[in-house]
Amino acid sequence: MDFMPDKDQGLTLDVPYNDEARSQDGWQGQGTSLSLQTLQSHVTQAMSRLGGVIHGFQRGSYLIGDVQRAGVQIHYSIEGPNGKMAYGRMDIAALPVKEPAQRHGWKQTLARRHDASLRMALYNVAQALRAQWVLKQLNPSYIPLMPWLLAGKNRTVSELYAESGYTKKLMPPKAEAFVEGEFRES
């Protein structure tokens, strides 16, 4: 049985088009001239530093809402504490691109835009994996690649968690149940 989220739940993020992504909003790599192969190498190196071994990058596309987005699946494994291999998959959807006017060469222009968006996505994945290495150094109990491990029927831990409805149980029933505090160094 495949999970299909209800459209009214707001599970899809509002993301900008690739050409509208701005660094002040946290996006990086908009103008990268690195090739897809070089960026895949950067992702592989960053994943390796976290103890993961990449088995392949599978290009494809994602239909999110009614928007087609270029993407890639990154298949990897890590060695568990018992010596057994655990397999994982990162599903990366590049930012959407605007379709050019359908004139001579529009398909090539669209392909270039998808390529640029996918390169930007891989740039950000490499940066995010590098940041996870830093977080692991600061928080020794942190397990960096766990959200994307496969846990039954080819679903990731994150997918199973999101589908369980458990995240709703984490919120207190009423707004007054929140406790505000302040941290002060002594």
C-alpha positions in Angstrom: 0.0 0.0 0.0 1.5 3.4 -1.0 1.1 6.4 1.2 -0.6 9.4 -0.5 -0.9 12.5 1.7 -4.1 14.5 1.7 -3.6 17.8 -0.1 -5.1 19.8 2.7 -2.5 18.7 5.3 0.2 21.0 4.0 2.8 18.3 3.9 4.6 19.7 0.9 6.9 22.6 1.5 6.6 25.9 -0.3 9.9 26.1 -2.1 11.0 28.8 -4.5 11.7 28.2 -8.2 15.4 27.6 -8.7 16.0 31.0 -10.3 14.3 32.7 -7.3 16.3 30.9 -4.5 18.3 33.5 -2.6 21.3 33.0 -0.2 19.7 35.3 2.4 17.0 32.6 2.7 19.5 29.9 3.3 20.0 28.5 -0.2 23.5 27.9 -1.4 25.1 26.9 -4.7 22.8 28.8 -7.1 25.7 29.7 -9.4 27.8 26.6 -9.0 29.8 25.6 -12.1 30.7 22.2 -10.7 29.6 19.3 -12.8 27.1 16.7 -11.6 29.9 14.2 -11.4 32.0 16.5 -9.2 29.1 17.3 -6.9 28.3 13.5 -6.6 32.0 13.1 -5.6 31.5 15.8 -2.9 28.4 14.1 -1.6 30.3 10.7 -1.6 33.2 12.2 0.4 30.9 13.9 2.9 28.8 10.7 3.3 32.0 8.7 3.8 33.1 11.0 6.6 29.9 10.0 8.3 30.6 6.3 7.9 28.3 5.8 4.9 29.2 4.1 1.6 27.3 5.3 -1.5 26.2 2.6 -3.8 24.8 4.8 -6.5 23.0 7.9 -7.6 19.8 7.3 -9.6 18.5 10.3 -11.5 14.8 10.7 -12.0 12.0 13.2 -11.2 9.4 13.8 -8.5 5.9 14.9 -8.9 5.2 17.0 -5.8 1.7 18.4 -5.7 1.3 19.3 -9.4 4.9 20.3 -9.9 7.5 18.1 -11.7 10.9 18.4 -10.1 14.2 16.8 -11.2 15.7 14.6 -8.6 18.0 11.9 -7.5 17.9 9.0 -5.2 21.2 8.4 -3.3 21.5 4.7 -2.2 23.9 4.1 0.6 24.8 1.8 3.5 26.3 2.0 6.9 27.8 -0.6 9.2 25.7 -1.2 12.3 27.2 -1.8 15.8 26.7 -5.6 15.3 28.7 -5.5 12.0 25.6 -5.9 9.8 25.0 -3.5 7.0 22.0 -1.2 7.1 20.9 0.3 3.8 19.4 3.8 3.2 18.1 6.0 0.5 18.0 9.8 0.3 15.3 11.2 -1.9 16.4 14.5 -3.2 14.0 16.7 -5.2 15.7 19.7 -6.8 13.9 23.0 -6.7 11.3 23.4 -9.5 12.1 25.4 -12.6 10.0 27.7 -14.8 9.2 26.3 -18.2 10.5 28.5 -21.0 8.3 29.7 -23.8 7.8 26.9 -26.3 10.0 28.2 -29.1 12.9 26.7 -31.0 15.2 25.1 -28.5 12.9 25.3 -25.5 13.4 21.6 -24.6 17.2 22.2 -24.3 16.6 25.3 -22.2 14.4 23.3 -19.9 16.9 20.5 -19.6 19.6 23.1 -18.8 17.4 24.6 -16.1 16.7 21.1 -14.6 20.4 20.3 -14.7 21.3 23.6 -12.9 18.6 23.0 -10.2 19.9 19.4 -9.7 23.5 20.7 -9.4 22.3 23.2 -6.8 20.5 20.5 -4.9 23.6 18.2 -4.8 25.7 21.2 -3.7 23.3 21.7 -0.7 23.2 17.9 0.1 27.0 17.9 0.3 26.9 21.0 2.6 24.2 19.4 4.8 26.2 16.2 5.2 29.3 18.2 6.1 27.2 20.1 8.7 26.0 16.7 10.1 29.6 15.7 10.7 30.1 18.9 12.7 26.9 18.2 14.7 28.2 14.7 15.4 31.3 16.1 16.9 29.3 18.4 19.1 26.7 15.8 20.1 28.2 12.4 20.3 24.8 10.6 20.6 23.7 12.1 17.3 23.2 9.4 14.5 23.6 11.4 11.3 22.3 9.1 8.6 19.5 7.4 10.5 16.5 9.3 9.0 17.1 7.8 5.6 17.7 4.2 6.6 15.3 1.7 5.1 13.0 0.1 7.6 10.6 -2.3 5.9 9.0 -2.3 2.5 11.5 0.1 1.1 10.4 3.0 3.3 12.8 5.2 5.1 12.7 5.8 8.9 11.5 9.4 8.2 8.7 8.2 5.9 7.4 5.7 8.4 7.6 8.2 11.2 5.7 10.9 9.1 3.1 8.4 8.1 2.5 7.1 11.6 0.8 10.3 12.8 3.0 10.2 15.8 4.3 13.7 15.1 0.8 15.1 16.0 1.1 13.4 19.4 4.2 15.4 20.2 2.3 18.7 20.3 0.5 19.6 23.6 -3.3 19.7 23.4 -3.6 23.4 24.2 -1.5 26.5 23.6 -1.3 27.1 27.4 0.6 23.8 27.8 3.7 25.5 26.4 6.3 26.5 28.9 8.5 29.5 28.1 11.9 29.8 29.6 15.1 31.8 29.3 18.7 30.6 29.3 21.3 32.6 31.1 25.0 31.9 31.4 26.4 32.2 34.9 
